[in-house]
């Protein structure tokens, strides 16, 4: 399988047979231009949305033929097994920013977990509901989501083999959140690839690492 980082919290997962899942696609130019990543126009089979804020759910510009998953529970869509676990966008049970869904996609023997705009650390019950995590896509910028310290706690709870940070300040994102370097300074050892896409198999899940990707758009 391949994992491609488009930008912000948007990723495309591509299976060995070429089927694609797009997770948390943003609306380019939303929030008065703060989301400066380029529009997403890739043809995909499934779109998942952790919540319906403009920087996490926009299908404008996508070619027709995809199915949308945006509710908790188990979903069998386009040959993929996708599980959604209800969480929150804040530390007050959703009273400030609403609900959030953690989506886990099983693809080519690898379980990829996208935390969306998770706003709190995870309980043992939350972790049990999520299940095994091979690759974790985790927000690290803080302010609207968990920050570096909380992200590390979530990583320790879920114990993924590979962690890919997302939802942090970049040169094209105008949100008042922290850059990825704040997370990396606490996390320690990491790999920083000069690419936006990596290819993985279940055989790559034997050791733990933090993998930073560049954004494509």
C-alpha positions as CSV (number, residue, x, y, z in Angstrom):
1,X,0.0,0.0,0.0
2,X,1.0,3.6,-0.4
3,X,0.3,6.6,1.9
4,X,0.3,10.1,0.4
5,X,0.2,13.2,2.4
6,X,-1.7,15.9,0.5
7,X,-1.6,18.5,3.3
8,X,-3.2,19.5,6.6
9,X,-5.0,16.3,7.6
10,X,-5.7,15.0,4.1
11,X,-4.2,11.7,3.0
12,X,-4.7,9.3,0.2
13,X,-4.3,5.5,0.9
14,X,-3.7,3.4,-2.3
15,X,-4.0,-0.3,-2.1
16,X,-2.0,-2.8,-4.2
17,X,-4.9,-3.1,-6.6
18,X,-5.1,0.6,-7.1
19,X,-8.2,1.4,-5.1
20,X,-8.0,4.6,-3.1
21,X,-9.3,6.0,0.2
22,X,-9.2,9.8,0.7
23,X,-9.2,10.8,4.4
24,X,-10.3,14.3,5.7
25,X,-10.1,16.3,2.5
26,X,-9.9,20.1,3.1
27,X,-11.5,22.9,1.2
28,X,-8.8,24.9,-0.4
29,X,-9.0,28.6,0.5
30,X,-11.5,28.0,3.4
31,X,-11.5,30.0,6.6
32,X,-10.8,33.3,4.7
33,X,-7.9,31.8,2.9
34,X,-6.2,30.3,5.9
35,X,-6.2,26.9,4.3
36,X,-3.8,27.6,1.5
37,X,-3.2,24.1,0.3
38,X,-4.1,23.5,-3.4
39,X,-7.4,21.9,-4.3
40,X,-7.8,18.1,-4.2
41,X,-8.8,16.7,-7.6
42,X,-7.7,13.0,-7.3
43,X,-10.0,10.2,-8.3
44,X,-10.7,8.0,-5.3
45,X,-13.2,5.2,-4.3
46,X,-13.9,6.2,-0.8
47,X,-13.9,9.5,1.2
48,X,-13.8,9.5,5.0
49,X,-14.5,12.6,7.1
50,X,-13.8,12.8,10.8
51,X,-16.2,15.7,11.1
52,X,-17.7,18.3,8.7
53,X,-15.6,21.4,9.3
54,X,-14.4,22.9,6.1
55,X,-10.8,21.9,6.6
56,X,-11.7,18.2,7.0
57,X,-14.6,17.6,4.6
58,X,-14.8,18.9,1.1
59,X,-15.6,16.9,-2.0
60,X,-15.8,19.8,-4.5
61,X,-13.5,19.0,-7.4
62,X,-13.3,15.3,-6.9
63,X,-14.2,13.1,-9.9
64,X,-17.5,11.2,-9.5
65,X,-17.6,7.6,-8.4
66,X,-16.7,7.8,-4.7
67,X,-18.6,6.8,-1.6
68,X,-18.6,8.8,1.6
69,X,-18.1,7.5,5.2
70,X,-18.7,10.0,8.0
71,X,-20.4,8.0,10.8
72,X,-19.2,5.8,13.6
73,X,-19.4,2.0,13.4
74,X,-18.2,-0.6,11.0
75,X,-18.4,0.0,7.2
76,X,-17.7,-2.3,4.3
77,X,-17.2,0.0,1.4
78,X,-15.5,-0.6,-2.0
79,X,-13.8,-3.7,-0.7
80,X,-12.4,-1.9,2.4
81,X,-13.2,-2.5,6.1
82,X,-13.5,0.9,7.8
83,X,-14.3,1.4,11.5
84,X,-15.3,4.7,13.0
85,X,-15.0,5.4,16.7
86,X,-16.8,8.4,18.2
87,X,-14.6,10.9,20.1
88,X,-14.5,14.7,20.5
89,X,-12.9,17.8,19.1
90,X,-12.2,19.2,22.5
91,X,-11.8,18.2,26.2
92,X,-15.4,19.0,27.2
93,X,-17.3,16.2,25.5
94,X,-17.9,18.2,22.3
95,X,-19.4,21.3,23.9
96,X,-16.8,23.6,22.4
97,X,-16.1,22.1,18.9
98,X,-18.4,19.1,18.5
99,X,-17.7,15.5,17.8
100,X,-14.9,13.8,16.0
101,X,-14.6,10.3,14.5
102,X,-11.4,8.2,14.5
103,X,-11.4,6.1,11.4
104,X,-9.3,3.0,10.9
105,X,-8.9,1.5,7.4
106,X,-7.7,-2.0,6.8
107,X,-5.7,-2.2,3.5
108,X,-3.3,-4.9,2.3
109,X,-2.9,-6.3,5.8
110,X,-2.1,-2.9,7.3
111,X,-4.4,-1.0,9.7
112,X,-4.2,2.8,9.2
113,X,-5.7,4.9,11.9
114,X,-6.6,8.6,11.2
115,X,-7.4,10.5,14.4
116,X,-9.1,13.5,12.7
117,X,-9.3,16.6,14.9
118,X,-9.0,14.6,18.1
119,X,-9.1,17.1,21.0
120,X,-8.3,14.8,24.0
121,X,-6.2,11.9,25.0
122,X,-7.7,8.4,24.8
123,X,-9.1,6.2,27.5
124,X,-8.6,2.5,27.7
125,X,-12.1,2.0,26.3
126,X,-11.3,4.3,23.4
127,X,-8.2,2.4,22.6
128,X,-9.9,-0.9,22.8
129,X,-12.6,0.3,20.4
130,X,-9.9,1.5,17.9
131,X,-8.0,-1.8,18.1
132,X,-4.7,-2.6,16.6
133,X,-2.9,0.3,14.9
134,X,-0.1,-0.2,12.5
135,X,0.1,3.3,11.1
136,X,-1.1,6.3,13.1
137,X,-2.0,9.7,11.5
138,X,-1.9,12.0,14.5
139,X,-2.6,15.8,14.8
140,X,0.2,17.5,16.7
141,X,-0.4,21.3,16.2
142,X,-2.5,22.0,19.3
143,X,-5.0,24.8,19.8
144,X,-7.8,23.1,17.9
145,X,-6.6,19.6,18.6
146,X,-4.2,17.7,20.8
147,X,-0.7,19.2,20.9
148,X,2.7,17.6,21.0
149,X,2.5,16.4,24.6
150,X,-0.9,14.9,24.2
151,X,0.0,13.4,20.8
152,X,2.9,11.5,22.5
153,X,0.5,10.2,25.1
154,X,-1.9,9.0,22.5
155,X,1.0,7.3,20.6
156,X,2.0,5.5,23.8
157,X,-1.6,4.4,24.3
158,X,-2.2,3.0,20.8
159,X,1.4,1.8,20.2
160,X,1.6,2.1,16.4
161,X,4.5,0.8,14.4
162,X,4.7,4.0,12.3
163,X,3.5,7.4,13.3
164,X,2.9,10.2,10.8
165,X,2.2,13.7,12.2
166,X,-0.4,16.0,10.6
167,X,-2.4,19.1,11.3
168,X,0.5,21.5,12.1
169,X,1.6,24.9,10.9
170,X,3.1,25.2,7.5
171,X,4.0,28.0,5.1
172,X,0.6,27.7,3.5
173,X,-1.6,27.2,6.6
174,X,-2.7,30.3,8.4
175,X,-4.0,28.7,11.6
176,X,-2.5,29.6,15.0
177,X,-1.1,26.2,15.6
178,X,2.4,24.8,16.3
179,X,4.8,23.6,13.6
180,X,5.8,20.0,13.4
181,X,9.2,20.8,14.9
182,X,7.5,21.4,18.3
183,X,6.3,17.8,18.3
184,X,9.6,16.4,16.9
185,X,11.6,18.1,19.6
186,X,9.7,16.2,22.2
187,X,9.4,12.9,20.3
188,X,13.1,12.6,19.6
189,X,14.3,10.3,16.9
190,X,12.4,10.5,13.6
191,X,12.8,10.0,9.9
192,X,12.1,13.0,7.7
193,X,11.5,12.0,4.1
194,X,11.9,14.5,1.2
195,X,8.7,13.1,-0.3
196,X,5.0,13.2,0.2
197,X,4.4,9.5,-0.4
198,X,5.7,6.3,1.1
199,X,5.1,2.6,0.3
200,X,4.5,0.1,3.1
201,X,3.8,-3.5,3.6
202,X,2.8,-5.5,6.7
203,X,6.5,-6.6,6.9
204,X,7.4,-3.0,7.7
205,X,5.5,-3.0,11.0
206,X,8.2,-4.8,13.0
207,X,9.8,-1.7,14.5
208,X,8.5,1.7,15.6
209,X,9.3,5.0,14.1
210,X,8.0,8.5,13.5
211,X,7.9,9.3,9.8
212,X,7.5,13.0,8.7
213,X,6.2,13.5,5.1
214,X,6.2,16.7,3.0
215,X,2.8,17.9,1.8
216,X,2.1,17.4,-1.9
217,X,-0.3,20.3,-2.4
